[in-house]
Amino acid sequence: MATKEKLVTVKREIGDLRSNALSVTEQNILDFIENQVNKEDELFNAFEQSVNEKKFNEALILFFQVIQRTNLMYSYIFQPNIISMLANAKIATVVQDLIDCLSEIVADVVATIKANIKEMGLESISVTMLSNPPSINITLGIKNA
């Protein structure tokens, strides 16, 4: 539940920034982040629902989409021209909170997979976080049929 609260907080922070005077570039960064956060929220909710309904094939698809979307946001945020914009404290706070939120989302979906690993027909899950370029790599061990 804490993850959902963090998503709500990030969305609220984005909304609050909209009322500030931002440059066109800052506005474009905010637009991208807002669109991606909304999509990540949809995917996370759909993942939870699929697991609750024991639709594990669908849950795995959504799991991969959550990880891909997270990697997309990491690669966007850590571009040199975007990082230079983060000197602006208004946007920097949102980005820092977004990174925290993304980490929590990944931890939640991995923990959910781990808790249901046998039911999902998996033997193992391995997570690797790289720093340059920032990304999350997932390896799943699938049981033999």
SULHUPE-V728478 format. One record per residue. N is the residue number from 1. RES is the residue in one letter. SS is DSSP state (2 for helix, 1 for strand, 0 for the rest). OMEGA is omega in radians with two decimals (none if undefined). Layout:
BEGIN
N RES SS OMEGA
N RES SS OMEGA
END
This chain:
BEGIN
1 M 0 -3.14
2 A 2 3.14
3 T 2 3.13
4 K 2 3.10
5 E 2 3.10
6 K 2 3.09
7 L 2 3.11
8 V 2 3.13
9 T 2 3.14
10 V 2 3.11
11 K 2 3.13
12 R 2 3.12
13 E 2 3.10
14 I 2 3.11
15 G 2 3.12
16 D 2 -3.14
17 L 2 -3.13
18 R 2 -3.12
19 S 0 3.11
20 N 0 3.08
21 A 0 3.14
22 L 0 3.05
23 S 0 3.12
24 V 2 3.14
25 T 2 3.11
26 E 2 3.11
27 Q 2 3.11
28 N 2 3.08
29 I 2 -3.13
30 L 2 3.10
31 D 2 -3.14
32 F 2 -3.13
33 I 2 -3.13
34 E 2 3.13
35 N 2 -3.11
36 Q 2 3.10
37 V 2 3.11
38 N 2 3.13
39 K 2 3.11
40 E 2 3.10
41 D 2 3.10
42 E 2 -3.13
43 L 2 -3.13
44 F 2 3.12
45 N 2 3.12
46 A 2 3.08
47 F 2 3.14
48 E 2 -3.14
49 Q 2 3.13
50 S 2 3.11
51 V 2 3.14
52 N 2 3.14
53 E 0 3.13
54 K 0 3.04
55 K 0 -2.95
56 F 2 3.08
57 N 2 3.09
58 E 2 3.13
59 A 2 3.11
60 L 2 3.10
61 I 2 3.13
62 L 2 3.08
63 F 2 3.13
64 F 2 3.12
65 Q 2 3.09
66 V 2 -3.14
67 I 2 3.12
68 Q 2 -3.14
69 R 2 3.10
70 T 2 3.12
71 N 2 3.09
72 L 2 -3.13
73 M 2 3.08
74 Y 2 -3.09
75 S 2 3.10
76 Y 2 -3.06
77 I 2 -3.05
78 F 0 2.98
79 Q 0 -3.10
80 P 2 -3.12
81 N 2 3.09
82 I 2 3.12
83 I 2 3.13
84 S 2 3.10
85 M 2 -3.07
86 L 0 3.02
87 A 0 3.07
88 N 0 -3.06
89 A 2 -3.13
90 K 2 -3.11
91 I 2 -3.09
92 A 2 -3.14
93 T 2 3.12
94 V 2 -3.12
95 V 2 3.11
96 Q 2 3.12
97 D 2 3.10
98 L 2 3.13
99 I 2 3.08
100 D 2 -3.12
101 C 2 3.12
102 L 2 3.11
103 S 2 3.13
104 E 2 3.09
105 I 2 3.14
106 V 2 3.13
107 A 2 3.14
108 D 2 -3.11
109 V 2 3.10
110 V 2 3.12
111 A 2 3.11
112 T 2 3.08
113 I 2 -3.12
114 K 2 -3.12
115 A 2 -3.10
116 N 0 -2.95
117 I 0 -3.10
118 K 0 3.13
119 E 0 -3.10
120 M 0 -3.14
121 G 0 -3.13
122 L 1 3.07
123 E 1 -3.09
124 S 1 3.02
125 I 1 3.13
126 S 1 -3.12
127 V 1 3.07
128 T 1 3.08
129 M 1 3.10
130 L 1 -3.12
131 S 1 -3.11
132 N 0 -0.08
133 P 0 -3.12
134 P 1 3.12
135 S 1 3.10
136 I 1 3.11
137 N 1 -3.11
138 I 1 3.03
139 T 1 3.10
140 L 1 3.01
141 G 1 -3.07
142 I 1 3.13
143 K 0 3.03
144 N 0 -3.11
145 A 0 none
END
